[in-house]
Amino acid sequence: MFPQDIEASATAVIQAALKAGVMVATAESCTGGLVSGALTAIAGSSAVLDRGFVTYSNEAKGEMLGVSEDLLARFGAVSEPVARAMASGAVERSRASAAVSITGVAGPGGGSEEKPVGLVHFAAAGPGGAVVHVERRFGDIGREAVRLESVRVALALLLEAVSA
């Protein structure tokens, strides 16, 4: 179902989380659950994946993850502060001690000069409480390509968070 490299990354996350004794969660917007889907495609994932939050709307980001309306109004959903709040909220509202979040503009529409199609913000919260942010500008490479590239980045960040 997923490309081989994504399956390999998801397997690595599951194995690292098992080794570390860490539960994980995902908080996804533009990927719509693809990261959770990649993880659950791996046998044994139920031992480490607590839950996945698909928070496509601003209301869902607030209700499910505790992202404040003020933060969304000031920075917009596709921003570093919101990505960080999503990752932290996923840890706070689950049994997980590590989480990854994704929020971006997959396209083909919805972009602006300030936030073009292909802009994606990621954050990973680790068991120690540190939250790491990454911004990627994939460009207008097509909706599915942006989403798959986002899954790759998210899994790499989650692997770092559980391995730290």
C-alpha positions in Angstrom: 0.0 0.0 0.0 2.8 2.4 0.9 6.1 2.8 -0.9 8.8 0.5 0.4 10.9 3.3 2.0 7.8 4.5 4.0 7.2 0.9 5.2 10.8 0.6 6.2 10.7 4.0 8.1 7.4 3.0 9.9 9.0 -0.3 10.9 12.0 1.5 12.3 9.7 3.8 14.3 7.8 0.8 15.7 11.0 -1.1 16.6 12.6 2.0 18.2 9.5 2.8 20.2 9.3 -0.8 21.4 13.0 -0.8 22.4 12.6 2.5 24.3 9.2 1.5 25.8 7.6 4.6 24.4 4.0 5.0 23.2 3.5 7.4 20.2 0.7 9.5 18.8 0.2 11.5 15.6 -1.5 14.8 15.0 -2.2 15.2 11.3 -3.8 17.8 9.1 -2.8 17.8 5.4 -1.8 14.1 5.6 -5.2 13.1 6.8 -4.1 10.1 8.8 -1.4 8.7 6.4 1.3 8.7 9.1 -1.0 6.6 11.4 -1.9 4.5 8.4 1.8 3.8 7.7 2.4 2.9 11.3 -0.6 0.6 11.6 0.4 -1.2 8.4 3.2 -2.7 10.4 2.5 -5.8 12.5 3.1 -5.1 16.2 2.3 -1.4 15.9 -0.5 -1.8 18.5 2.1 -2.2 21.2 3.4 1.4 20.6 0.8 3.5 18.7 -1.7 4.9 21.1 -3.8 7.1 18.7 -3.8 9.3 15.8 -5.6 12.7 15.7 -6.8 13.8 12.3 -7.4 17.5 12.8 -8.1 19.0 9.4 -10.1 22.0 10.5 -9.1 24.7 12.9 -12.0 23.7 15.1 -10.6 20.1 15.3 -7.2 21.4 16.2 -8.7 23.3 19.1 -11.2 20.7 20.3 -9.0 17.6 20.0 -5.5 19.0 20.6 -6.1 22.2 22.6 -4.6 24.5 20.0 -5.8 28.0 21.0 -7.9 30.1 18.8 -5.5 33.0 19.5 -2.6 31.0 18.1 -4.5 30.0 15.0 -5.7 33.6 14.5 -2.2 35.1 15.0 -0.2 32.6 12.9 -2.6 30.6 10.9 -3.0 26.8 10.9 0.1 26.3 8.7 2.8 27.7 11.0 5.5 26.7 13.4 3.6 27.7 16.6 0.6 25.6 15.5 2.7 22.6 14.6 4.4 22.7 18.0 1.1 23.1 19.8 -0.4 20.1 17.9 2.5 17.9 18.8 2.4 18.9 22.5 -1.4 18.6 22.5 -1.2 15.0 21.1 1.1 14.0 24.0 -1.1 15.8 26.6 -4.3 14.3 25.3 -3.1 10.7 24.9 -1.2 8.0 26.7 1.8 8.7 24.4 5.1 10.2 25.5 6.1 11.1 21.9 4.2 12.6 19.0 4.6 14.0 15.6 2.4 16.7 14.0 2.0 17.8 10.4 0.2 20.9 9.1 0.6 22.3 5.6 -0.7 23.3 2.1 -0.9 20.2 0.0 -2.5 21.9 -3.0 -3.3 22.3 -5.7 -5.1 25.4 -4.4 -5.0 27.1 -1.0 -1.6 28.5 -1.3 -0.5 32.2 -1.0 2.7 34.2 -1.5 3.4 33.8 2.2 2.3 30.2 2.5 2.7 28.6 -0.9 1.5 25.2 -2.0 4.0 22.6 -0.7 4.7 24.4 2.5 4.5 22.0 5.4 5.3 22.5 9.1 6.2 19.5 11.3 6.9 19.2 15.0 7.9 16.2 17.1 7.5 16.0 20.9 9.9 13.6 22.6 9.6 11.7 25.9 11.8 14.4 27.6 9.4 17.1 26.7 11.5 18.8 24.0 9.6 19.8 20.8 11.5 20.0 17.6 10.2 21.9 14.5 11.0 21.4 10.9 9.7 23.4 7.9 9.7 22.0 4.4 8.9 23.7 1.1 8.3 20.8 -1.3 6.9 23.1 -4.0 3.9 22.6 -6.2 4.8 18.9 -6.9 1.2 17.6 -6.7 -1.1 16.9 -3.8 -0.2 13.2 -3.4 3.5 13.9 -3.7 3.3 16.6 -1.0 1.4 14.2 1.3 3.8 11.3 0.7 6.9 13.5 1.2 5.3 14.7 4.4 4.8 11.2 5.7 8.5 10.6 5.1 9.6 13.6 7.0 7.1 12.9 9.9 8.3 9.3 10.3 12.0 10.5 10.4 11.1 13.1 13.0 9.2 10.5 15.1 12.1 8.1 14.9 14.4 10.8 16.2 12.0 11.6 19.0 11.7 8.0 20.3 15.4 7.3 19.8 16.6 10.3 21.8 
